[in-house]
């Protein structure tokens, strides 16, 4: 599954949270323990050429 990440944050001191959407635009959130973390970065084509480059926000704690 490809995740288009929009935000990376943390919960507590040992969980990393990735927020974004899948390739169909459906929102999702992945929470991963730091000891099990593997994160693959890859180039994917932009869905529409006219859309400006996306940035990934690094946020503090994502607890709500």
C-alpha positions as CSV (number, residue, x, y, z in Angstrom):
1,X,0.0,0.0,0.0
2,X,1.3,3.5,-0.8
3,X,0.7,6.2,1.7
4,X,0.9,9.9,0.7
5,X,2.2,11.3,4.0
6,X,1.1,14.8,4.9
7,X,2.2,14.9,8.6
8,X,4.7,13.1,10.8
9,X,4.4,13.4,14.6
10,X,4.7,11.4,17.8
11,X,2.6,10.1,20.6
12,X,4.3,9.9,23.9
13,X,8.0,9.0,23.7
14,X,7.9,5.8,21.7
15,X,5.2,6.0,19.0
16,X,5.6,7.7,15.6
17,X,2.4,8.8,13.8
18,X,2.1,9.2,10.0
19,X,-1.0,11.0,8.7
20,X,-2.0,11.2,5.1
21,X,-4.1,9.4,2.5
22,X,-3.9,6.4,0.3
23,X,-3.7,6.6,-3.5
24,X,-7.5,6.9,-3.8
25,X,-7.6,10.0,-1.5
26,X,-9.0,8.1,1.5
27,X,-7.5,9.5,4.8
28,X,-5.4,7.3,7.0
29,X,-3.1,7.3,10.0
30,X,-0.3,4.8,10.7
31,X,1.0,4.6,14.3
32,X,4.3,2.7,14.7
33,X,6.5,1.9,17.7
34,X,10.0,3.3,17.3
35,X,11.6,-0.1,17.7
36,X,9.6,-1.5,14.8
37,X,9.9,1.5,12.5
38,X,10.8,1.1,8.8
39,X,9.9,3.9,6.5
40,X,10.3,3.5,2.7
41,X,10.5,6.7,0.7
42,X,9.8,6.4,-3.0
43,X,9.0,8.7,-5.9
44,X,5.4,8.5,-7.2
45,X,3.8,10.5,-10.0
46,X,1.8,13.5,-9.1
47,X,-1.9,12.9,-9.5
48,X,-2.3,16.1,-11.5
49,X,0.4,18.1,-13.1
50,X,-1.1,21.5,-12.1
51,X,-1.0,20.7,-8.3
52,X,2.0,22.4,-6.6
53,X,4.6,20.3,-4.8
54,X,3.4,18.8,-1.5
55,X,5.3,19.2,1.7
56,X,5.4,16.9,4.7
57,X,4.8,18.7,8.0
58,X,6.7,17.6,11.1
59,X,4.4,18.2,14.1
60,X,4.8,17.8,17.8
61,X,2.7,15.4,19.8
62,X,-0.4,14.4,17.8
63,X,-2.5,13.4,20.8
64,X,-6.0,14.9,20.6
